[in-house]
Amino acid sequence: MSDTASSASPSTVAAESHRRRTFAVIAHPDAGKSTLTEALALHAHVINEAGAVHGKAGRKSTVSDWMEMEKDRGISVASSALQFEYAPEGHEGEPYMINLVDTPGHADFSEDTYRVLTAVDAAVMLVDGAKGLEPQTLKLFRVCKARGLPIITVINKWDRPGKEPLELVDEIVTEIGLQPTPLYWPVGEAGDFRGLAKLTADGEPEEYIRFLRTAGGSSIAPEEHYSPAEASEKEEGAWDTAAEEAELLAADGAVHDQELFLDCTTSPLIFASAMLNFGVHQILDTLCALAPEPGARESDPKAVEAAASSGGSAVEKIREVDEAFSGVVFKVQAGMDTHHRDKLAFMRVVSGRFERGMQVTHAQSGRTFSTKYALTVFGRDRTTVEDAWPGDIVGLVNAGALAPGDTIYAGRRVQFRPMPQFAPESFRTLRAKTLGKYKQFRKALDQLDSEGVVQILRNDARGDANPVMAAVGPMQFEVMQARMAGEYNVETVTEPIPYQVARRTDAASAPELGRQRGVEIFTRTDGELIALFGDKWKLAFVEKEHPELTMEPLVAD
């Protein structure tokens, strides 16, 4: 296929787009994100048996966690894309296509999570029923709010002792200003999870869904359905308490409104236990019914302005989903296939039909290339993809010099906003243990730098053999070293350096800043000049003494 534009009609693209749901799962560490991801895949009948919480002796690791470091520690340190079809009970027509991106929960990997949030249309916010809202949850919610991503809230681990359900609702309202609107309310207190009360549009209990446990939660939990009258007789006080709480919230106006949900003012609320597979298909049903389908995306205003001022071909201001193909790269990952030293660029299809082998243009360089090797990715497993539609996640193998934030397109020129970069807070030097490995060290460094595992800073004084790694958190350094050793057979040594604060500067200010004690100037791989300061007090002193110098915070766009 070598056409420069999609061969599909706008109506076909619109129909395929309509059945796509692309979302991320976000939460604090250990809230159960990867367990939920696998439970969702189980309910879609993509896998036959779910692995229990990973990282514990004798138990399976989840399919979305493929790094040895992830399996050893039982945490996700890299985002993983899963795609599968799902048809809710009673659904007519073609099934929905689910594109689910499991994200790292650990705060040290916030940047990877933020990148994922640029490529999805909604988010599932997972909250531990015992711990409630935690710092990382709050941080990620603010990012979703800023990006206009609608949020579905899932209170997880309801099979374990925890807080009162009304207390959790109040906490969400108070802490983040998001009004939960229950769709399914728990029957039985935390630690005694019996089932869910399905609520009407007015918040009234209309059905009792009773779950039956399976061995280890490895298979789909059978359900029994009862009317409210039958539920009251069967569960006695537990059902009556659930009904009273649901009616109390409804009287307070906590009922679903689609417009308010899409406006990030309210959030549909579901209680679940991912470990036991309780409430899981209710989450999928809610995503299919309420989460937004892929929509139009705006170009980067700077690219539009630059094209207009240069007199070159115009950059389209907005790309509708039924126009020619376009996509945005949100992650680059190497080492997923131990048999090949290839690089996989995860691309979100924004518009049109993607066809394997089609000629596309790389917006940042203006070069064209053929997408000969294109894959769908399920954890570490790969399947060749022939075509994809808006909302789908496609892995492009060894696709030139693609980097996170890059745009590729066919037809009219478009260039989406660049990927945000975040202020590093941890800094260490990195060098190969042995000089004989220098060539492999440089190759590994360039590859992992292009993926954005860490930011690489260099200057003449330290040389290429001893660059500085800058990261949001120190665990990113461990990932860097583990991947260098595992994928490139290069053992490395890191050493701390006496800096705590980074600021962007310019060529005019760099010489004077470099003369200040406790300040060092570096060049980042993208060409930006970065000044590192010993601490915030040193920065404040230099700002006071030299207000004319450029010292801008490194913040996301």
C-alpha positions in Angstrom: 0.0 0.0 0.0 1.6 3.3 -1.1 -1.3 5.8 -1.2 -0.6 9.1 0.5 -4.1 9.2 2.0 -6.5 6.8 3.5 -8.5 4.8 1.0 -11.5 4.5 3.4 -14.5 6.7 3.0 -15.3 9.2 5.7 -18.4 7.2 6.7 -16.3 4.0 7.2 -13.8 5.9 9.3 -16.5 7.5 11.4 -18.1 4.1 12.0 -14.8 2.5 13.0 -14.0 5.5 15.2 -17.5 5.2 16.9 -16.8 1.8 18.3 -13.3 2.6 19.7 -12.7 3.3 23.4 -9.2 4.4 24.3 -8.4 4.9 27.9 -5.6 4.7 30.6 -5.7 3.3 34.0 -4.2 5.7 36.6 -3.6 5.3 40.3 -1.2 5.4 43.2 1.3 2.4 43.4 -0.3 -0.8 44.6 -3.9 0.3 44.0 -4.3 -2.7 41.7 -3.8 -1.2 38.2 -2.1 -4.1 36.5 -4.4 -6.6 38.2 -7.4 -4.7 36.9 -5.9 -4.5 33.4 -5.7 -8.3 33.4 -9.1 -8.7 34.8 -10.6 -6.6 32.1 -8.8 -8.7 29.5 -10.2 -11.8 31.1 -13.8 -10.5 31.0 -13.2 -9.7 27.3 -12.2 -13.4 26.8 -8.8 -12.5 25.5 -7.1 -14.7 28.1 -8.4 -17.8 29.8 -7.0 -17.3 33.3 -5.9 -14.2 35.2 -2.6 -14.1 37.0 -2.9 -13.1 40.7 -1.1 -10.0 42.0 2.3 -10.2 40.5 5.7 -10.2 42.3 4.7 -12.7 45.0 6.3 -16.1 45.3 4.6 -18.8 43.3 2.2 -16.5 41.5 2.0 -15.2 37.9 3.0 -11.8 36.8 0.3 -9.9 34.8 0.5 -9.9 31.0 1.0 -6.2 30.9 4.2 -6.3 33.0 7.0 -7.7 30.9 10.2 -6.3 32.2 12.1 -8.5 34.6 12.3 -5.6 37.0 8.5 -5.3 37.0 8.1 -9.0 37.7 10.6 -9.0 40.5 9.2 -6.0 42.3 5.5 -6.4 41.5 5.2 -2.9 40.2 4.7 -1.4 36.7 7.6 0.8 35.6 6.6 1.2 31.9 3.3 1.8 30.2 1.9 -1.1 28.3 -0.8 -1.1 25.6 -3.4 -3.8 25.3 -6.1 -4.1 22.5 -9.1 -6.3 22.5 -12.8 -6.5 21.4 -15.6 -6.5 23.8 -19.4 -6.7 23.4 -21.6 -5.9 26.5 -24.5 -8.3 27.1 -27.3 -7.5 24.7 -25.1 -5.3 22.5 -26.1 -5.5 18.8 -23.7 -4.9 15.9 -20.0 -5.1 15.9 -18.2 -5.3 19.3 -16.3 -2.3 20.8 -12.6 -2.2 20.2 -10.9 -1.5 23.5 -7.5 0.2 23.6 -6.3 0.0 27.2 -3.0 1.6 28.4 -1.8 0.4 31.7 0.5 3.0 33.2 3.2 3.1 35.9 1.9 4.0 39.3 5.2 4.8 41.0 5.8 8.6 41.2 9.3 8.2 39.8 7.7 7.3 36.4 5.2 10.2 36.3 6.6 11.4 33.0 5.8 8.1 31.2 2.2 8.3 32.6 1.8 11.9 31.5 2.8 11.0 28.0 0.2 8.2 27.9 -2.5 10.7 29.0 -1.8 12.7 25.8 -2.8 9.6 23.7 -6.1 8.5 25.4 -9.7 9.8 25.4 -10.6 9.0 29.0 -9.1 7.6 32.2 -10.1 5.1 34.9 -9.0 6.4 38.2 -8.4 3.5 40.6 -8.7 4.2 44.3 -7.7 1.8 47.1 -10.8 1.4 49.3 -8.7 1.3 52.4 -6.3 4.1 51.6 -8.5 6.5 49.7 -6.9 9.3 47.6 -3.1 9.3 47.7 -0.6 11.8 46.5 0.1 10.3 43.1 -3.7 9.9 42.5 -4.1 13.6 43.2 -1.2 14.6 40.9 -2.6 12.5 38.0 -6.1 13.8 38.4 -4.8 17.3 38.0 -3.1 16.3 34.7 -6.4 14.7 33.5 -8.3 17.8 34.5 -5.9 20.1 32.7 -6.1 17.9 29.5 -9.9 17.7 29.7 -9.9 13.9 30.1 -13.2 12.5 31.5 -12.6 10.2 34.5 -14.4 7.1 35.6 -13.7 6.3 39.3 -13.3 2.8 40.5 -13.0 2.0 44.2 -10.9 -1.2 44.2 -10.1 -3.8 46.8 -13.6 -3.7 48.3 -13.1 -7.3 49.4 -10.7 -6.0 52.0 -11.4 -3.9 55.2 -11.4 -0.2 54.3 -13.2 3.1 54.7 -17.0 3.7 54.6 -18.3 4.3 51.0 -19.8 7.6 51.8 -16.5 8.7 53.4 -14.7 7.9 50.2 -17.2 9.9 48.1 -16.8 12.9 50.5 -13.0 12.6 50.2 -13.1 12.8 46.4 -15.4 15.8 46.5 -13.3 17.6 49.1 -9.8 16.8 47.8 -10.2 17.1 44.1 -13.5 18.8 43.5 -14.9 16.0 41.4 -18.4 14.8 42.2 -18.7 11.0 42.0 -22.0 9.8 40.6 -22.6 6.2 41.6 -23.7 3.7 38.9 -23.1 0.6 41.0 -23.2 0.9 44.8 -21.6 -1.8 47.1 -23.8 -4.3 49.0 -21.8 -5.2 52.1 -19.2 -3.1 53.8 -15.5 -3.1 52.9 -14.2 -6.6 53.6 -17.6 -8.1 53.2 -18.2 -7.5 49.5 -21.3 -9.4 48.5 -22.4 -7.7 45.3 -23.5 -4.4 43.6 -26.7 -2.5 43.5 -27.2 -1.3 40.0 -28.7 2.2 40.0 -31.2 3.8 37.6 -30.5 7.2 35.9 -32.2 8.8 39.0 -29.9 6.9 41.4 -32.6 4.4 42.6 -31.5 0.8 43.2 -33.1 -1.3 40.4 -31.2 -4.6 40.6 -29.0 -6.6 42.9 -25.9 -8.3 41.3 -24.6 -10.9 43.6 -21.1 -12.3 42.9 -19.8 -15.8 43.6 -16.2 -16.4 44.4 -13.9 -18.5 42.2 -10.7 -20.2 43.2 -8.1 -17.5 43.6 -10.1 -15.1 41.4 -8.5 -16.7 38.3 -11.7 -16.9 36.4 -14.8 -14.7 35.7 -16.9 -14.5 38.9 -20.4 -15.9 38.2 -23.3 -13.5 38.9 -26.8 -13.9 40.3 -29.4 -11.2 39.7 -32.2 -10.3 42.0 -34.9 -7.7 42.2 -34.8 -5.1 45.1 -37.5 -7.0 47.0 -35.6 -10.3 46.6 -32.3 -8.6 47.6 -33.8 -7.1 50.7 -35.0 -10.5 51.8 -31.7 -12.3 50.8 -29.2 -9.8 52.2 -31.4 -8.2 54.9 -29.5 -5.2 56.4 -26.7 -5.1 53.9 -29.1 -4.4 51.0 -31.2 -1.9 53.0 -28.1 0.0 54.0 -26.8 0.1 50.4 -30.2 1.3 49.1 -30.4 4.0 51.8 -26.9 5.3 51.0 -27.6 5.4 47.2 -30.9 7.2 47.7 -29.1 9.7 50.0 -26.6 10.5 47.3 -29.3 10.8 44.7 -31.2 13.3 46.8 -28.0 15.3 47.0 -27.8 15.5 43.2 -25.1 12.8 42.8 -26.6 11.3 39.6 -24.9 10.8 36.2 -25.1 13.6 33.7 -23.2 12.9 30.5 -22.4 16.5 29.7 -21.0 17.1 33.2 -19.0 13.9 32.9 -17.4 14.9 29.6 -16.7 18.3 31.2 -14.7 16.6 34.0 -17.1 17.9 36.6 -18.6 14.6 37.6 -17.3 11.0 37.6 -19.3 7.8 37.2 -18.5 5.6 40.3 -18.1 1.8 40.5 -17.0 -0.4 43.4 -15.0 -3.5 42.5 -12.4 -6.1 43.5 -10.1 -6.7 40.6 -8.5 -9.6 42.5 -11.8 -11.5 42.8 -13.1 -10.2 39.4 -16.1 -8.6 41.1 -17.5 -5.6 39.3 -15.1 -5.9 36.3 -17.5 -6.3 33.4 -19.5 -3.4 34.9 -16.4 -1.3 34.4 -16.2 -2.4 30.8 -19.9 -1.8 30.2 -19.6 1.7 31.6 -16.6 2.5 29.4 -18.4 1.4 26.3 -21.6 3.3 27.2 -20.2 6.5 28.5 -16.5 7.1 27.6 -16.0 9.4 24.6 -15.1 8.0 21.2 -12.0 9.5 19.4 -12.4 13.1 18.4 -10.7 15.8 16.4 -7.3 17.1 17.6 -5.7 20.5 17.2 -2.3 21.2 15.7 0.5 22.8 17.6 -0.2 26.6 17.4 3.6 27.2 17.1 3.8 24.9 14.1 0.9 26.6 12.4 2.4 30.0 13.0 5.9 29.0 11.9 4.5 27.5 8.6 2.5 30.7 8.0 5.5 33.0 8.5 7.9 30.9 6.4 5.6 30.8 3.4 5.8 27.0 3.3 2.9 24.6 3.0 0.2 25.4 5.6 -0.3 23.3 8.7 -3.9 22.3 9.2 -5.2 23.8 12.4 -7.4 20.9 13.4 -7.6 17.3 12.2 -11.0 15.7 12.1 -11.2 11.9 12.6 -12.7 11.2 9.2 -9.9 13.1 7.3 -6.7 11.5 5.9 -4.5 9.4 8.2 -2.5 11.1 11.0 -1.0 9.8 14.2 1.0 10.9 17.2 3.9 8.9 18.8 3.6 8.9 22.6 6.2 6.3 23.6 9.3 4.6 22.2 10.4 1.3 23.6 13.2 -1.0 22.8 14.0 -4.4 24.2 10.4 -5.8 24.3 11.5 -8.6 22.0 14.6 -10.4 23.3 15.2 -12.0 19.9 15.5 -8.7 18.0 17.3 -5.4 18.8 14.4 -3.4 17.4 12.7 -0.2 18.6 9.0 0.0 18.8 7.3 3.4 18.5 3.8 3.4 20.1 1.5 5.5 17.9 -2.0 6.6 18.6 -4.1 6.9 15.4 -5.7 10.3 15.4 -7.5 10.4 12.1 -8.3 8.3 9.0 -7.3 4.8 8.2 -3.8 3.5 8.8 -2.7 0.8 6.4 0.5 -1.2 6.8 3.0 -0.2 4.2 1.5 3.2 3.5 3.8 6.1 2.8 3.6 8.7 5.6 5.4 12.0 6.3 7.3 12.7 9.5 6.1 16.2 10.4 9.2 17.2 12.4 11.7 16.4 9.6 9.5 16.5 6.5 10.8 13.1 5.4 8.6 10.3 4.1 8.9 6.6 5.0 7.0 3.4 4.6 5.3 1.8 7.6 6.2 -1.7 6.5 6.4 -3.3 10.0 3.3 -2.4 12.1 2.0 -4.4 15.1 -0.7 -4.5 17.6 0.8 -5.2 21.1 -0.7 -7.3 23.9 1.8 -6.9 26.7 4.9 -8.4 25.2 3.1 -10.4 22.5 3.0 -8.9 19.0 0.6 -9.4 16.0 1.1 -7.8 12.6 -1.6 -5.3 11.9 -2.9 -4.6 8.4 -5.0 -1.5 9.3 -6.0 0.6 12.2 -8.5 3.4 13.0 -8.8 6.5 15.1 -8.2 5.6 18.8 -6.1 2.5 18.0 -2.6 2.0 19.3 -0.1 0.7 16.8 3.5 -0.3 17.2 5.8 0.9 14.4 9.0 -1.1 14.3 12.3 0.7 13.6 10.4 3.6 12.1 13.3 5.9 11.4 14.0 8.6 14.0 10.5 8.7 15.6 10.5 10.1 19.2 7.8 10.8 21.7 5.6 13.7 20.6 6.3 13.3 16.9 3.5 13.5 14.3 3.2 11.3 11.2 0.5 11.9 8.6 -0.7 11.5 5.0 -2.6 14.0 3.0 -2.7 17.6 4.2 0.1 18.7 6.6 -0.6 18.5 10.3 1.6 18.7 13.4 0.3 18.0 16.9 1.6 19.5 20.1 5.0 18.2 21.3 5.2 15.8 24.2 5.5 17.6 27.5 8.8 17.3 29.4 9.0 17.6 33.1 11.4 19.1 35.6 14.0 16.6 36.8 14.6 16.4 40.5 17.3 13.7 40.7 20.7 13.8 39.0 23.5 11.2 38.7 26.5 10.6 36.4 26.6 7.4 34.4 29.7 5.6 33.0 30.6 2.1 31.7 32.3 -0.1 34.3 35.0 -1.0 31.7 36.5 1.1 28.9 36.2 -1.8 26.5 32.4 -1.4 26.6 32.4 2.3 25.6 31.1 1.7 22.1 28.1 -0.4 23.4 27.7 2.2 26.2 27.2 5.0 23.6 24.8 3.0 21.5 22.7 2.0 24.6 22.8 5.6 25.9 21.6 7.0 22.5 18.8 4.5 22.3 17.4 4.9 25.8 17.8 8.7 25.6 15.6 8.6 22.5 13.0 6.7 24.4 12.9 9.3 27.1 13.8 6.8 29.9 15.8 9.7 31.4 17.0 13.1 30.2 20.7 13.0 29.2 22.8 16.1 29.9 26.3 16.7 28.6 29.1 19.3 28.7 32.7 19.5 27.5 34.1 19.2 31.1 32.6 15.8 31.7 32.8 14.5 28.2 30.7 11.9 26.4 31.9 9.0 28.6 30.5 10.5 31.8 27.1 12.2 31.0 24.6 13.2 33.6 21.2 11.5 33.9 18.3 13.7 35.0 15.1 12.1 36.1 11.8 12.8 38.0 12.8 10.1 40.5 15.8 7.9 41.3 14.1 4.6 40.3 14.4 5.7 36.7 18.2 5.4 37.1 17.7 1.7 38.2 15.6 1.1 35.0 18.4 2.7 32.9 21.1 0.5 34.4 19.0 -2.7 34.3 18.1 -2.2 30.6 21.7 -1.3 29.7 22.9 -4.6 31.4 20.0 -6.8 30.1 19.7 -5.5 26.5 23.2 -4.2 25.7 25.4 -6.3 28.1 26.9 -3.1 29.5 27.4 -2.9 33.2 27.4 0.7 34.5 28.3 2.8 37.5 26.3 5.8 38.7 27.5 8.5 41.1 25.5 11.3 42.7 26.3 14.9 41.9 25.6 17.9 44.2 22.7 19.4 42.3 19.0 19.5 43.2 17.4 22.1 40.9 17.3 22.5 37.1 16.5 25.6 35.1 16.3 26.3 31.3 18.7 29.0 30.2 20.0 30.5 26.9 23.3 31.1 25.2 23.5 34.7 26.4 23.2 33.8 30.0 25.1 30.5 30.1 28.7 32.0 30.4 27.8 34.1 33.5 25.8 31.3 35.1 28.7 28.9 34.5 31.0 31.2 36.5 28.8 31.0 39.6 29.9 28.6 42.4 27.5 25.7 42.7 26.1 26.0 39.2 26.9 23.9 36.1 25.8 24.3 32.5 24.8 21.3 30.3 23.3 20.8 26.9 20.3 18.4 26.7 19.9 16.1 23.7 17.2 18.3 22.2 19.7 21.3 22.2 18.2 23.1 25.3 20.8 24.6 27.7 20.1 23.4 31.2 21.6 25.0 34.3 21.9 22.8 37.5 22.0 24.5 40.9 23.1 23.0 44.2 19.8 23.7 45.9 16.8 26.1 45.8 18.7 28.6 48.1 21.6 28.8 45.6 19.1 29.4 42.8 17.4 32.2 44.8 20.8 33.8 45.5 21.8 33.8 41.8 18.3 35.1 40.7 18.7 38.0 43.2 22.2 38.9 42.2 21.6 38.4 38.4 18.0 39.2 37.6 19.0 39.8 34.0 19.9 36.2 33.4 17.5 33.6 32.0 16.6 30.9 34.5 13.2 29.4 33.5 11.5 26.5 35.2 11.3 23.3 33.3 7.6 22.7 33.2 5.3 20.8 30.9 3.6 22.7 28.1 
